[in-house]
Amino acid sequence: MLKPTDGANVFKPSFKLDERSIAILASVVKQEFFDILQRLMEDEIRLMNIKLLNLNSDDAAVLEAHRMVKYASMFYSGVMGRIAELTAIDTYNQSGLGQISNPEVPLYPDEFATPEDQI
């Protein structure tokens, strides 16, 4: 595991993944352990929310707990969103669009699917 870096830019990614790293990430997402990891992270955020509801303390502690749960949720949704974006890019790149076997049939995510496509 890599050590976290203390970068000056904390609001946007300071690096770009190369094609090999994106392909590895895309393959990891398709494995069962990633689904298990994702369920564990979601469950942990739910447990943090439950602990927050059961907190019997002063207002400062409640506000701090709210911030921590919000930060954890933002981190989780940001990482999952970035992974979803990167794997969609890799899926598009691997689709073979523009080749003789698949000249102009783009691969659209489900959000662009028409009702006829979903039947």
Biopython code that builds the backbone (N, CA, C, O; Angstrom):
import numpy as np
from Bio.PDB.StructureBuilder import StructureBuilder

atoms = [
    (1, "MET", "N", (0.841, -1.172, 0.000)),
    (1, "MET", "CA", (0.000, 0.000, 0.000)),
    (1, "MET", "C", (0.887, 1.235, 0.000)),
    (1, "MET", "O", (1.899, 1.286, 0.698)),
    (2, "LEU", "N", (0.500, 2.218, -0.782)),
    (2, "LEU", "CA", (1.260, 3.448, -0.874)),
    (2, "LEU", "C", (0.964, 4.359, 0.305)),
    (2, "LEU", "O", (-0.141, 4.349, 0.847)),
    (3, "LYS", "N", (1.949, 5.139, 0.695)),
    (3, "LYS", "CA", (1.736, 6.113, 1.752)),
    (3, "LYS", "C", (1.011, 7.322, 1.172)),
    (3, "LYS", "O", (1.291, 7.722, 0.042)),
    (4, "PRO", "N", (0.078, 7.914, 1.931)),
    (4, "PRO", "CA", (-0.586, 9.112, 1.427)),
    (4, "PRO", "C", (0.394, 10.274, 1.342)),
    (4, "PRO", "O", (1.309, 10.389, 2.157)),
    (5, "THR", "N", (0.196, 11.118, 0.364)),
    (5, "THR", "CA", (1.084, 12.261, 0.192)),
    (5, "THR", "C", (0.405, 13.514, 0.698)),
    (5, "THR", "O", (-0.820, 13.627, 0.655)),
    (6, "ASP", "N", (1.184, 14.438, 1.169)),
    (6, "ASP", "CA", (0.663, 15.730, 1.614)),
    (6, "ASP", "C", (0.857, 16.720, 0.482)),
    (6, "ASP", "O", (1.895, 17.376, 0.389)),
    (7, "GLY", "N", (-0.138, 16.825, -0.371)),
    (7, "GLY", "CA", (-0.054, 17.738, -1.500)),
    (7, "GLY", "C", (-0.729, 19.052, -1.180)),
    (7, "GLY", "O", (-1.585, 19.126, -0.298)),
    (8, "ALA", "N", (-0.344, 20.078, -1.893)),
    (8, "ALA", "CA", (-0.948, 21.386, -1.689)),
    (8, "ALA", "C", (-2.349, 21.447, -2.291)),
    (8, "ALA", "O", (-3.191, 22.208, -1.816)),
    (9, "ASN", "N", (-2.604, 20.661, -3.321)),
    (9, "ASN", "CA", (-3.879, 20.698, -4.007)),
    (9, "ASN", "C", (-4.761, 19.580, -3.470)),
    (9, "ASN", "O", (-4.599, 18.425, -3.863)),
    (10, "VAL", "N", (-5.694, 19.907, -2.573)),
    (10, "VAL", "CA", (-6.547, 18.882, -1.990)),
    (10, "VAL", "C", (-7.943, 18.872, -2.594)),
    (10, "VAL", "O", (-8.778, 18.066, -2.185)),
    (11, "PHE", "N", (-8.219, 19.749, -3.561)),
    (11, "PHE", "CA", (-9.572, 19.862, -4.088)),
    (11, "PHE", "C", (-9.775, 19.153, -5.414)),
    (11, "PHE", "O", (-10.921, 18.960, -5.821)),
    (12, "LYS", "N", (-8.735, 18.764, -6.094)),
    (12, "LYS", "CA", (-8.872, 18.011, -7.335)),
    (12, "LYS", "C", (-7.688, 17.065, -7.461)),
    (12, "LYS", "O", (-6.638, 17.288, -6.858)),
    (13, "PRO", "N", (-7.860, 16.021, -8.238)),
    (13, "PRO", "CA", (-6.761, 15.054, -8.371)),
    (13, "PRO", "C", (-5.506, 15.717, -8.932)),
    (13, "PRO", "O", (-5.568, 16.476, -9.899)),
    (14, "SER", "N", (-4.383, 15.423, -8.318)),
    (14, "SER", "CA", (-3.129, 16.024, -8.758)),
    (14, "SER", "C", (-2.355, 15.099, -9.682)),
    (14, "SER", "O", (-1.218, 15.400, -10.045)),
    (15, "PHE", "N", (-2.957, 13.970, -10.070)),
    (15, "PHE", "CA", (-2.287, 13.047, -10.969)),
    (15, "PHE", "C", (-3.330, 12.420, -11.884)),
    (15, "PHE", "O", (-4.524, 12.424, -11.586)),
    (16, "LYS", "N", (-2.863, 11.890, -12.983)),
    (16, "LYS", "CA", (-3.729, 11.184, -13.914)),
    (16, "LYS", "C", (-3.236, 9.755, -14.026)),
    (16, "LYS", "O", (-2.033, 9.500, -14.082)),
    (17, "LEU", "N", (-4.173, 8.834, -14.058)),
    (17, "LEU", "CA", (-3.813, 7.434, -14.195)),
    (17, "LEU", "C", (-3.477, 7.135, -15.649)),
    (17, "LEU", "O", (-4.114, 7.654, -16.566)),
    (18, "ASP", "N", (-2.479, 6.303, -15.845)),
    (18, "ASP", "CA", (-2.147, 5.893, -17.208)),
    (18, "ASP", "C", (-3.097, 4.774, -17.638)),
    (18, "ASP", "O", (-3.912, 4.307, -16.843)),
    (19, "GLU", "N", (-2.990, 4.352, -18.887)),
    (19, "GLU", "CA", (-3.916, 3.353, -19.432)),
    (19, "GLU", "C", (-3.827, 2.029, -18.684)),
    (19, "GLU", "O", (-4.843, 1.366, -18.471)),
    (20, "ARG", "N", (-2.634, 1.645, -18.290)),
    (20, "ARG", "CA", (-2.462, 0.378, -17.557)),
    (20, "ARG", "C", (-3.153, 0.442, -16.207)),
    (20, "ARG", "O", (-3.815, -0.514, -15.802)),
    (21, "SER", "N", (-3.005, 1.554, -15.510)),
    (21, "SER", "CA", (-3.641, 1.702, -14.197)),
    (21, "SER", "C", (-5.161, 1.712, -14.313)),
    (21, "SER", "O", (-5.851, 1.133, -13.473)),
    (22, "ILE", "N", (-5.687, 2.363, -15.344)),
    (22, "ILE", "CA", (-7.136, 2.382, -15.554)),
    (22, "ILE", "C", (-7.637, 0.980, -15.873)),
    (22, "ILE", "O", (-8.696, 0.577, -15.392)),
    (23, "ALA", "N", (-6.886, 0.234, -16.680)),
    (23, "ALA", "CA", (-7.285, -1.134, -17.007)),
    (23, "ALA", "C", (-7.278, -2.022, -15.764)),
    (23, "ALA", "O", (-8.169, -2.854, -15.594)),
    (24, "ILE", "N", (-6.290, -1.853, -14.903)),
    (24, "ILE", "CA", (-6.242, -2.624, -13.657)),
    (24, "ILE", "C", (-7.432, -2.260, -12.773)),
    (24, "ILE", "O", (-8.070, -3.140, -12.196)),
    (25, "LEU", "N", (-7.728, -0.978, -12.666)),
    (25, "LEU", "CA", (-8.869, -0.526, -11.876)),
    (25, "LEU", "C", (-10.175, -1.083, -12.436)),
    (25, "LEU", "O", (-11.048, -1.503, -11.677)),
    (26, "ALA", "N", (-10.309, -1.088, -13.754)),
    (26, "ALA", "CA", (-11.512, -1.632, -14.381)),
    (26, "ALA", "C", (-11.660, -3.125, -14.118)),
    (26, "ALA", "O", (-12.773, -3.618, -13.942)),
    (27, "SER", "N", (-10.542, -3.844, -14.089)),
    (27, "SER", "CA", (-10.626, -5.283, -13.811)),
    (27, "SER", "C", (-10.955, -5.544, -12.350)),
    (27, "SER", "O", (-11.645, -6.514, -12.038)),
    (28, "VAL", "N", (-10.477, -4.700, -11.455)),
    (28, "VAL", "CA", (-10.758, -4.865, -10.030)),
    (28, "VAL", "C", (-12.247, -4.648, -9.751)),
    (28, "VAL", "O", (-12.841, -5.349, -8.932)),
    (29, "VAL", "N", (-12.837, -3.678, -10.433)),
    (29, "VAL", "CA", (-14.247, -3.359, -10.210)),
    (29, "VAL", "C", (-15.140, -4.543, -10.570)),
    (29, "VAL", "O", (-16.206, -4.718, -9.979)),
    (30, "LYS", "N", (-14.717, -5.345, -11.521)),
    (30, "LYS", "CA", (-15.515, -6.490, -11.969)),
    (30, "LYS", "C", (-15.387, -7.708, -11.054)),
    (30, "LYS", "O", (-16.101, -8.692, -11.242)),
    (31, "GLN", "N", (-14.501, -7.660, -10.079)),
    (31, "GLN", "CA", (-14.295, -8.812, -9.205)),
    (31, "GLN", "C", (-15.230, -8.758, -8.002)),
    (31, "GLN", "O", (-15.687, -7.689, -7.597)),
    (32, "GLU", "N", (-15.499, -9.916, -7.449)),
    (32, "GLU", "CA", (-16.455, -10.025, -6.347)),
    (32, "GLU", "C", (-15.973, -9.318, -5.085)),
    (32, "GLU", "O", (-16.785, -8.795, -4.322)),
    (33, "PHE", "N", (-14.669, -9.298, -4.858)),
    (33, "PHE", "CA", (-14.182, -8.667, -3.641)),
    (33, "PHE", "C", (-14.457, -7.174, -3.624)),
    (33, "PHE", "O", (-14.610, -6.594, -2.549)),
    (34, "PHE", "N", (-14.526, -6.531, -4.796)),
    (34, "PHE", "CA", (-14.839, -5.104, -4.835)),
    (34, "PHE", "C", (-16.282, -4.869, -4.395)),
    (34, "PHE", "O", (-16.566, -3.893, -3.701)),
    (35, "ASP", "N", (-17.198, -5.760, -4.795)),
    (35, "ASP", "CA", (-18.584, -5.648, -4.336)),
    (35, "ASP", "C", (-18.664, -5.793, -2.823)),
    (35, "ASP", "O", (-19.414, -5.073, -2.164)),
    (36, "ILE", "N", (-17.889, -6.726, -2.274)),
    (36, "ILE", "CA", (-17.865, -6.921, -0.828)),
    (36, "ILE", "C", (-17.285, -5.688, -0.136)),
    (36, "ILE", "O", (-17.824, -5.226, 0.870)),
    (37, "LEU", "N", (-16.197, -5.161, -0.671)),
    (37, "LEU", "CA", (-15.580, -3.962, -0.110)),
    (37, "LEU", "C", (-16.539, -2.781, -0.157)),
    (37, "LEU", "O", (-16.629, -2.011, 0.800)),
    (38, "GLN", "N", (-17.247, -2.639, -1.252)),
    (38, "GLN", "CA", (-18.198, -1.546, -1.394)),
    (38, "GLN", "C", (-19.337, -1.681, -0.371)),
    (38, "GLN", "O", (-19.742, -0.690, 0.237)),
    (39, "ARG", "N", (-19.847, -2.896, -0.183)),
    (39, "ARG", "CA", (-20.888, -3.107, 0.820)),
    (39, "ARG", "C", (-20.373, -2.815, 2.227)),
    (39, "ARG", "O", (-21.102, -2.258, 3.048)),
    (40, "LEU", "N", (-19.122, -3.186, 2.513)),
    (40, "LEU", "CA", (-18.543, -2.890, 3.829)),
    (40, "LEU", "C", (-18.439, -1.383, 4.063)),
    (40, "LEU", "O", (-18.760, -0.899, 5.148)),
    (41, "MET", "N", (-17.995, -0.651, 3.060)),
    (41, "MET", "CA", (-17.863, 0.800, 3.212)),
    (41, "MET", "C", (-19.227, 1.465, 3.387)),
    (41, "MET", "O", (-19.378, 2.356, 4.223)),
    (42, "GLU", "N", (-20.224, 1.038, 2.604)),
    (42, "GLU", "CA", (-21.566, 1.599, 2.745)),
    (42, "GLU", "C", (-22.148, 1.276, 4.117)),
    (42, "GLU", "O", (-22.789, 2.125, 4.737)),
    (43, "ASP", "N", (-21.930, 0.061, 4.587)),
    (43, "ASP", "CA", (-22.430, -0.330, 5.894)),
    (43, "ASP", "C", (-21.760, 0.471, 7.004)),
    (43, "ASP", "O", (-22.404, 0.839, 7.986)),
    (44, "GLU", "N", (-20.476, 0.739, 6.849)),
    (44, "GLU", "CA", (-19.765, 1.526, 7.857)),
    (44, "GLU", "C", (-20.317, 2.947, 7.932)),
    (44, "GLU", "O", (-20.426, 3.507, 9.022)),
    (45, "ILE", "N", (-20.661, 3.528, 6.806)),
    (45, "ILE", "CA", (-21.254, 4.874, 6.813)),
    (45, "ILE", "C", (-22.638, 4.825, 7.456)),
    (45, "ILE", "O", (-23.003, 5.735, 8.200)),
    (46, "ARG", "N", (-23.412, 3.773, 7.177)),
    (46, "ARG", "CA", (-24.714, 3.616, 7.845)),
    (46, "ARG", "C", (-24.541, 3.510, 9.356)),
    (46, "ARG", "O", (-25.293, 4.120, 10.116)),
    (47, "LEU", "N", (-23.538, 2.727, 9.792)),
    (47, "LEU", "CA", (-23.293, 2.597, 11.233)),
    (47, "LEU", "C", (-22.876, 3.931, 11.847)),
    (47, "LEU", "O", (-23.252, 4.239, 12.978)),
    (48, "MET", "N", (-22.106, 4.718, 11.108)),
    (48, "MET", "CA", (-21.735, 6.042, 11.609)),
    (48, "MET", "C", (-22.978, 6.904, 11.788)),
    (48, "MET", "O", (-23.077, 7.644, 12.767)),
    (49, "ASN", "N", (-23.931, 6.820, 10.855)),
    (49, "ASN", "CA", (-25.172, 7.576, 10.982)),
    (49, "ASN", "C", (-25.998, 7.112, 12.175)),
    (49, "ASN", "O", (-26.595, 7.930, 12.875)),
    (50, "ILE", "N", (-26.034, 5.802, 12.409)),
    (50, "ILE", "CA", (-26.773, 5.273, 13.562)),
    (50, "ILE", "C", (-26.132, 5.728, 14.861)),
    (50, "ILE", "O", (-26.832, 6.129, 15.791)),
    (51, "LYS", "N", (-24.798, 5.668, 14.936)),
    (51, "LYS", "CA", (-24.103, 6.146, 16.129)),
    (51, "LYS", "C", (-24.372, 7.624, 16.361)),
    (51, "LYS", "O", (-24.490, 8.077, 17.500)),
    (52, "LEU", "N", (-24.467, 8.366, 15.270)),
    (52, "LEU", "CA", (-24.742, 9.796, 15.382)),
    (52, "LEU", "C", (-26.131, 10.031, 15.964)),
    (52, "LEU", "O", (-26.312, 10.930, 16.785)),
    (53, "LEU", "N", (-27.106, 9.238, 15.552)),
    (53, "LEU", "CA", (-28.463, 9.389, 16.077)),
    (53, "LEU", "C", (-28.533, 9.041, 17.563)),
    (53, "LEU", "O", (-29.339, 9.608, 18.301)),
    (54, "ASN", "N", (-27.688, 8.111, 17.998)),
    (54, "ASN", "CA", (-27.706, 7.672, 19.393)),
    (54, "ASN", "C", (-26.763, 8.468, 20.291)),
    (54, "ASN", "O", (-26.570, 8.107, 21.452)),
    (55, "LEU", "N", (-26.185, 9.521, 19.784)),
    (55, "LEU", "CA", (-25.216, 10.301, 20.547)),
    (55, "LEU", "C", (-25.922, 11.160, 21.593)),
    (55, "LEU", "O", (-26.795, 11.961, 21.258)),
    (56, "ASN", "N", (-25.551, 10.994, 22.834)),
    (56, "ASN", "CA", (-26.108, 11.801, 23.925)),
    (56, "ASN", "C", (-24.989, 12.646, 24.509)),
    (56, "ASN", "O", (-24.292, 12.233, 25.436)),
    (57, "SER", "N", (-24.836, 13.812, 23.959)),
    (57, "SER", "CA", (-23.749, 14.669, 24.413)),
    (57, "SER", "C", (-24.135, 16.112, 24.148)),
    (57, "SER", "O", (-25.265, 16.414, 23.765)),
    (58, "ASP", "N", (-23.170, 16.995, 24.361)),
    (58, "ASP", "CA", (-23.448, 18.411, 24.142)),
    (58, "ASP", "C", (-23.478, 18.740, 22.645)),
    (58, "ASP", "O", (-23.141, 17.902, 21.809)),
    (59, "ASP", "N", (-23.877, 19.948, 22.327)),
    (59, "ASP", "CA", (-24.052, 20.366, 20.939)),
    (59, "ASP", "C", (-22.749, 20.351, 20.143)),
    (59, "ASP", "O", (-22.770, 20.045, 18.951)),
    (60, "ALA", "N", (-21.647, 20.664, 20.754)),
    (60, "ALA", "CA", (-20.373, 20.683, 20.037)),
    (60, "ALA", "C", (-19.985, 19.282, 19.571)),
    (60, "ALA", "O", (-19.491, 19.112, 18.456)),
    (61, "ALA", "N", (-20.204, 18.290, 20.411)),
    (61, "ALA", "CA", (-19.872, 16.917, 20.027)),
    (61, "ALA", "C", (-20.787, 16.422, 18.916)),
    (61, "ALA", "O", (-20.345, 15.695, 18.026)),
    (62, "VAL", "N", (-22.051, 16.810, 18.960)),
    (62, "VAL", "CA", (-22.996, 16.411, 17.919)),
    (62, "VAL", "C", (-22.612, 17.045, 16.590)),
    (62, "VAL", "O", (-22.633, 16.380, 15.554)),
    (63, "LEU", "N", (-22.266, 18.313, 16.611)),
    (63, "LEU", "CA", (-21.849, 18.990, 15.377)),
    (63, "LEU", "C", (-20.579, 18.366, 14.804)),
    (63, "LEU", "O", (-20.465, 18.199, 13.590)),
    (64, "GLU", "N", (-19.635, 18.027, 15.658)),
    (64, "GLU", "CA", (-18.399, 17.387, 15.194)),
    (64, "GLU", "C", (-18.698, 16.019, 14.591)),
    (64, "GLU", "O", (-18.122, 15.650, 13.567)),
    (65, "ALA", "N", (-19.595, 15.268, 15.220)),
    (65, "ALA", "CA", (-19.970, 13.955, 14.687)),
    (65, "ALA", "C", (-20.667, 14.103, 13.333)),
    (65, "ALA", "O", (-20.423, 13.310, 12.424)),
    (66, "HIS", "N", (-21.527, 15.108, 13.193)),
    (66, "HIS", "CA", (-22.170, 15.370, 11.907)),
    (66, "HIS", "C", (-21.137, 15.645, 10.823)),
    (66, "HIS", "O", (-21.243, 15.140, 9.705)),
    (67, "ARG", "N", (-20.147, 16.444, 11.163)),
    (67, "ARG", "CA", (-19.091, 16.760, 10.187)),
    (67, "ARG", "C", (-18.331, 15.504, 9.769)),
    (67, "ARG", "O", (-18.051, 15.313, 8.585)),
    (68, "MET", "N", (-17.999, 14.659, 10.725)),
    (68, "MET", "CA", (-17.244, 13.451, 10.407)),
    (68, "MET", "C", (-18.034, 12.513, 9.502)),
    (68, "MET", "O", (-17.480, 11.945, 8.561)),
    (69, "VAL", "N", (-19.318, 12.349, 9.779)),
    (69, "VAL", "CA", (-20.154, 11.494, 8.941)),
    (69, "VAL", "C", (-20.278, 12.103, 7.548)),
    (69, "VAL", "O", (-20.225, 11.390, 6.546)),
    (70, "LYS", "N", (-20.441, 13.405, 7.491)),
    (70, "LYS", "CA", (-20.536, 14.080, 6.193)),
    (70, "LYS", "C", (-19.237, 13.922, 5.412)),
    (70, "LYS", "O", (-19.274, 13.658, 4.211)),
    (71, "TYR", "N", (-18.097, 14.078, 6.065)),
    (71, "TYR", "CA", (-16.804, 13.927, 5.384)),
    (71, "TYR", "C", (-16.618, 12.503, 4.869)),
    (71, "TYR", "O", (-16.146, 12.298, 3.751)),
    (72, "ALA", "N", (-16.989, 11.523, 5.687)),
    (72, "ALA", "CA", (-16.855, 10.132, 5.252)),
    (72, "ALA", "C", (-17.756, 9.853, 4.057)),
    (72, "ALA", "O", (-17.346, 9.172, 3.117)),
    (73, "SER", "N", (-18.971, 10.372, 4.085)),
    (73, "SER", "CA", (-19.890, 10.175, 2.968)),
    (73, "SER", "C", (-19.394, 10.860, 1.704)),
    (73, "SER", "O", (-19.501, 10.309, 0.608)),
    (74, "MET", "N", (-18.855, 12.055, 1.857)),
    (74, "MET", "CA", (-18.316, 12.773, 0.702)),
    (74, "MET", "C", (-17.115, 12.046, 0.116)),
    (74, "MET", "O", (-16.973, 11.961, -1.104)),
    (75, "PHE", "N", (-16.256, 11.526, 0.971)),
    (75, "PHE", "CA", (-15.095, 10.785, 0.502)),
    (75, "PHE", "C", (-15.528, 9.543, -0.265)),
    (75, "PHE", "O", (-15.033, 9.279, -1.361)),
    (76, "TYR", "N", (-16.458, 8.779, 0.314)),
    (76, "TYR", "CA", (-16.932, 7.557, -0.323)),
    (76, "TYR", "C", (-17.580, 7.854, -1.674)),
    (76, "TYR", "O", (-17.265, 7.204, -2.671)),
    (77, "SER", "N", (-18.483, 8.836, -1.710)),
    (77, "SER", "CA", (-19.164, 9.123, -2.969)),
    (77, "SER", "C", (-18.195, 9.690, -4.006)),
    (77, "SER", "O", (-18.351, 9.424, -5.198)),
    (78, "GLY", "N", (-17.209, 10.457, -3.579)),
    (78, "GLY", "CA", (-16.213, 10.974, -4.509)),
    (78, "GLY", "C", (-15.350, 9.884, -5.117)),
    (78, "GLY", "O", (-15.109, 9.875, -6.324)),
    (79, "VAL", "N", (-14.888, 8.970, -4.284)),
    (79, "VAL", "CA", (-14.053, 7.867, -4.777)),
    (79, "VAL", "C", (-14.861, 6.961, -5.701)),
    (79, "VAL", "O", (-14.379, 6.580, -6.768)),
    (80, "MET", "N", (-16.081, 6.613, -5.303)),
    (80, "MET", "CA", (-16.906, 5.737, -6.137)),
    (80, "MET", "C", (-17.278, 6.426, -7.460)),
    (80, "MET", "O", (-17.327, 5.777, -8.505)),
    (81, "GLY", "N", (-17.535, 7.722, -7.412)),
    (81, "GLY", "CA", (-17.829, 8.451, -8.643)),
    (81, "GLY", "C", (-16.648, 8.492, -9.586)),
    (81, "GLY", "O", (-16.796, 8.340, -10.799)),
    (82, "ARG", "N", (-15.473, 8.698, -9.014)),
    (82, "ARG", "CA", (-14.258, 8.724, -9.839)),
    (82, "ARG", "C", (-13.973, 7.353, -10.437)),
    (82, "ARG", "O", (-13.576, 7.254, -11.598)),
    (83, "ILE", "N", (-14.170, 6.297, -9.656)),
    (83, "ILE", "CA", (-13.975, 4.944, -10.173)),
    (83, "ILE", "C", (-14.978, 4.653, -11.282)),
    (83, "ILE", "O", (-14.623, 4.066, -12.304)),
    (84, "ALA", "N", (-16.234, 5.062, -11.086)),
    (84, "ALA", "CA", (-17.260, 4.840, -12.117)),
    (84, "ALA", "C", (-16.909, 5.580, -13.401)),
    (84, "ALA", "O", (-17.081, 5.042, -14.495)),
    (85, "GLU", "N", (-16.415, 6.811, -13.274)),
    (85, "GLU", "CA", (-16.030, 7.579, -14.453)),
    (85, "GLU", "C", (-14.849, 6.931, -15.172)),
    (85, "GLU", "O", (-14.859, 6.813, -16.397)),
    (86, "LEU", "N", (-13.842, 6.515, -14.425)),
    (86, "LEU", "CA", (-12.662, 5.915, -15.042)),
    (86, "LEU", "C", (-12.981, 4.583, -15.706)),
    (86, "LEU", "O", (-12.464, 4.286, -16.783)),
    (87, "THR", "N", (-13.827, 3.783, -15.074)),
    (87, "THR", "CA", (-14.147, 2.490, -15.673)),
    (87, "THR", "C", (-15.052, 2.649, -16.883)),
    (87, "THR", "O", (-14.992, 1.833, -17.803)),
    (88, "ALA", "N", (-15.893, 3.687, -16.903)),
    (88, "ALA", "CA", (-16.706, 3.948, -18.102)),
    (88, "ALA", "C", (-15.814, 4.366, -19.260)),
    (88, "ALA", "O", (-16.056, 3.978, -20.403)),
    (89, "ILE", "N", (-14.785, 5.155, -18.973)),
    (89, "ILE", "CA", (-13.834, 5.556, -20.011)),
    (89, "ILE", "C", (-13.112, 4.332, -20.549)),
    (89, "ILE", "O", (-12.936, 4.193, -21.760)),
    (90, "ASP", "N", (-12.692, 3.440, -19.647)),
    (90, "ASP", "CA", (-12.001, 2.232, -20.095)),
    (90, "ASP", "C", (-12.929, 1.332, -20.904)),
    (90, "ASP", "O", (-12.500, 0.742, -21.896)),
    (91, "THR", "N", (-14.185, 1.217, -20.501)),
    (91, "THR", "CA", (-15.152, 0.415, -21.249)),
    (91, "THR", "C", (-15.330, 0.976, -22.651)),
    (91, "THR", "O", (-15.399, 0.230, -23.627)),
    (92, "TYR", "N", (-15.405, 2.287, -22.739)),
    (92, "TYR", "CA", (-15.544, 2.927, -24.044)),
    (92, "TYR", "C", (-14.300, 2.674, -24.900)),
    (92, "TYR", "O", (-14.413, 2.361, -26.086)),
    (93, "ASN", "N", (-13.130, 2.807, -24.307)),
    (93, "ASN", "CA", (-11.896, 2.594, -25.061)),
    (93, "ASN", "C", (-11.752, 1.149, -25.521)),
    (93, "ASN", "O", (-11.207, 0.899, -26.596)),
    (94, "GLN", "N", (-12.230, 0.196, -24.730)),
    (94, "GLN", "CA", (-12.125, -1.206, -25.073)),
    (94, "GLN", "C", (-13.261, -1.695, -25.970)),
    (94, "GLN", "O", (-13.257, -2.846, -26.405)),
    (95, "SER", "N", (-14.238, -0.819, -26.248)),
    (95, "SER", "CA", (-15.406, -1.249, -27.010)),
    (95, "SER", "C", (-15.099, -1.482, -28.484)),
    (95, "SER", "O", (-15.871, -2.151, -29.171)),
    (96, "GLY", "N", (-13.998, -0.951, -28.978)),
    (96, "GLY", "CA", (-13.633, -1.151, -30.375)),
    (96, "GLY", "C", (-14.368, -0.214, -31.312)),
    (96, "GLY", "O", (-14.433, -0.482, -32.512)),
    (97, "LEU", "N", (-14.910, 0.847, -30.818)),
    (97, "LEU", "CA", (-15.628, 1.805, -31.649)),
    (97, "LEU", "C", (-14.691, 2.390, -32.701)),
    (97, "LEU", "O", (-13.576, 2.808, -32.389)),
    (98, "GLY", "N", (-15.147, 2.415, -33.930)),
    (98, "GLY", "CA", (-14.358, 2.964, -35.016)),
    (98, "GLY", "C", (-13.540, 1.927, -35.750)),
    (98, "GLY", "O", (-12.793, 2.269, -36.667)),
    (99, "GLN", "N", (-13.662, 0.665, -35.371)),
    (99, "GLN", "CA", (-12.957, -0.399, -36.066)),
    (99, "GLN", "C", (-13.892, -1.043, -37.088)),
    (99, "GLN", "O", (-15.093, -0.770, -37.092)),
    (100, "ILE", "N", (-13.357, -1.878, -37.934)),
    (100, "ILE", "CA", (-14.151, -2.490, -38.990)),
    (100, "ILE", "C", (-15.292, -3.320, -38.401)),
    (100, "ILE", "O", (-16.399, -3.313, -38.941)),
    (101, "SER", "N", (-15.042, -4.026, -37.316)),
    (101, "SER", "CA", (-16.079, -4.855, -36.719)),
    (101, "SER", "C", (-17.158, -4.039, -36.004)),
    (101, "SER", "O", (-18.267, -4.531, -35.801)),
    (102, "ASN", "N", (-16.852, -2.822, -35.628)),
    (102, "ASN", "CA", (-17.792, -1.974, -34.891)),
    (102, "ASN", "C", (-17.597, -0.520, -35.327)),
    (102, "ASN", "O", (-17.068, 0.282, -34.558)),
    (103, "PRO", "N", (-18.016, -0.166, -36.552)),
    (103, "PRO", "CA", (-17.644, 1.138, -37.086)),
    (103, "PRO", "C", (-18.272, 2.332, -36.380)),
    (103, "PRO", "O", (-17.567, 3.286, -36.051)),
    (104, "GLU", "N", (-19.579, 2.305, -36.138)),
    (104, "GLU", "CA", (-20.213, 3.497, -35.572)),
    (104, "GLU", "C", (-21.312, 3.153, -34.584)),
    (104, "GLU", "O", (-22.335, 3.836, -34.547)),
    (105, "VAL", "N", (-21.134, 2.140, -33.804)),
    (105, "VAL", "CA", (-22.137, 1.767, -32.816)),
    (105, "VAL", "C", (-21.548, 2.059, -31.440)),
    (105, "VAL", "O", (-20.881, 1.201, -30.861)),
    (106, "PRO", "N", (-21.785, 3.257, -30.909)),
    (106, "PRO", "CA", (-21.184, 3.595, -29.616)),
    (106, "PRO", "C", (-21.827, 2.825, -28.468)),
    (106, "PRO", "O", (-22.998, 2.452, -28.531)),
    (107, "LEU", "N", (-21.053, 2.598, -27.436)),
    (107, "LEU", "CA", (-21.513, 1.920, -26.234)),
    (107, "LEU", "C", (-21.916, 2.994, -25.226)),
    (107, "LEU", "O", (-21.061, 3.683, -24.669)),
    (108, "TYR", "N", (-23.209, 3.131, -24.998)),
    (108, "TYR", "CA", (-23.702, 4.150, -24.081)),
    (108, "TYR", "C", (-23.947, 3.550, -22.703)),
    (108, "TYR", "O", (-24.347, 2.392, -22.586)),
    (109, "PRO", "N", (-23.706, 4.343, -21.658)),
    (109, "PRO", "CA", (-24.074, 3.876, -20.319)),
    (109, "PRO", "C", (-25.591, 3.732, -20.213)),
    (109, "PRO", "O", (-26.319, 4.241, -21.065)),
    (110, "ASP", "N", (-26.070, 3.051, -19.185)),
    (110, "ASP", "CA", (-27.500, 2.820, -19.005)),
    (110, "ASP", "C", (-28.293, 4.107, -18.904)),
    (110, "ASP", "O", (-29.466, 4.130, -19.279)),
    (111, "GLU", "N", (-27.698, 5.171, -18.415)),
    (111, "GLU", "CA", (-28.455, 6.421, -18.254)),
    (111, "GLU", "C", (-28.861, 7.010, -19.597)),
    (111, "GLU", "O", (-29.779, 7.829, -19.648)),
    (112, "PHE", "N", (-28.203, 6.618, -20.687)),
    (112, "PHE", "CA", (-28.552, 7.102, -22.018)),
    (112, "PHE", "C", (-29.401, 6.104, -22.791)),
    (112, "PHE", "O", (-29.769, 6.361, -23.937)),
    (113, "ALA", "N", (-29.713, 4.980, -22.183)),
    (113, "ALA", "CA", (-30.468, 3.946, -22.881)),
    (113, "ALA", "C", (-31.914, 4.406, -23.081)),
    (113, "ALA", "O", (-32.493, 5.065, -22.218)),
    (114, "THR", "N", (-32.477, 4.052, -24.218)),
    (114, "THR", "CA", (-33.879, 4.363, -24.491)),
    (114, "THR", "C", (-34.740, 3.247, -23.926)),
    (114, "THR", "O", (-34.238, 2.150, -23.681)),
    (115, "PRO", "N", (-36.034, 3.502, -23.713)),
    (115, "PRO", "CA", (-36.885, 2.443, -23.167)),
    (115, "PRO", "C", (-36.920, 1.179, -24.033)),
    (115, "PRO", "O", (-37.106, 0.079, -23.511)),
    (116, "GLU", "N", (-36.743, 1.325, -25.349)),
    (116, "GLU", "CA", (-36.715, 0.151, -26.219)),
    (116, "GLU", "C", (-35.493, -0.715, -25.945)),
    (116, "GLU", "O", (-35.554, -1.938, -26.071)),
    (117, "ASP", "N", (-34.366, -0.073, -25.564)),
    (117, "ASP", "CA", (-33.139, -0.807, -25.279)),
    (117, "ASP", "C", (-33.245, -1.612, -23.983)),
    (117, "ASP", "O", (-32.544, -2.610, -23.819)),
    (118, "GLN", "N", (-34.096, -1.198, -23.081)),
    (118, "GLN", "CA", (-34.183, -1.840, -21.776)),
    (118, "GLN", "C", (-35.165, -3.002, -21.773)),
    (118, "GLN", "O", (-35.268, -3.706, -20.768)),
    (119, "ILE", "N", (-35.876, -3.222, -22.845)),
    (119, "ILE", "CA", (-36.869, -4.308, -22.910)),
    (119, "ILE", "C", (-36.199, -5.607, -23.235)),
    (119, "ILE", "O", (-36.865, -6.638, -23.334)),
]
sb = StructureBuilder()
sb.init_structure("model")
sb.init_model(0)
sb.init_chain("A")
sb.init_seg("    ")
for serial, (resi, resn, name, xyz) in enumerate(atoms, 1):
    if name == "N":
        sb.init_residue(resn, " ", resi, " ")
    sb.init_atom(name, np.array(xyz, "f"), 0.0, 1.0, " ", f" {name:<3s}", serial, name[0])
structure = sb.get_structure()
